[in-house]
Amino acid sequence: MFILRDTPPLQDHFSKTNLGREQASLFVYTIPSIIIPFTSSMTSNIWRCFDTLLGYEIKNKRFYTFMASTTLPWIGL
């Protein structure tokens, strides 16, 4: 997907730990998932879009833990 090629600078804001790399990867898929309308519920839309449209499988619990994280670097992004 063309939008994903410009995201490495965004990933640099995440830590280099395993969790940070996972969050950076999920963040890249979150951007197009927010943009592409798929269902009426925004968070569920993102999760379904990951799997259905982008082919990125993630467990439901892991996804919602990521979305609820208080350590995402929103200010830097």
DAZIZI-V832374 format. One record per residue. N is the residue number from 1. D_FIRST is the distance of its C-alpha to the first C-alpha in whole Angstrom. Layout:
[[N & D_FIRST] [N & D_FIRST]]
//
This chain:
[[1 & 0] [2 & 4] [3 & 6] [4 & 6] [5 & 7] [6 & 10] [7 & 11] [8 & 14] [9 & 17] [10 & 16] [11 & 17] [12 & 20] [13 & 22] [14 & 22] [15 & 25] [16 & 25] [17 & 26] [18 & 25] [19 & 24] [20 & 23] [21 & 20] [22 & 19] [23 & 19] [24 & 17] [25 & 14] [26 & 15] [27 & 15] [28 & 11] [29 & 10] [30 & 13] [31 & 11] [32 & 9] [33 & 12] [34 & 14] [35 & 13] [36 & 12] [37 & 16] [38 & 16] [39 & 20] [40 & 23] [41 & 23] [42 & 21] [43 & 21] [44 & 21] [45 & 18] [46 & 16] [47 & 17] [48 & 17] [49 & 13] [50 & 12] [51 & 14] [52 & 14] [53 & 10] [54 & 8] [55 & 11] [56 & 12] [57 & 16] [58 & 18] [59 & 22] [60 & 23] [61 & 26] [62 & 23] [63 & 21] [64 & 24] [65 & 25] [66 & 22] [67 & 22] [68 & 26] [69 & 26] [70 & 28] [71 & 27] [72 & 24] [73 & 24] [74 & 23] [75 & 26] [76 & 24] [77 & 21]]
//
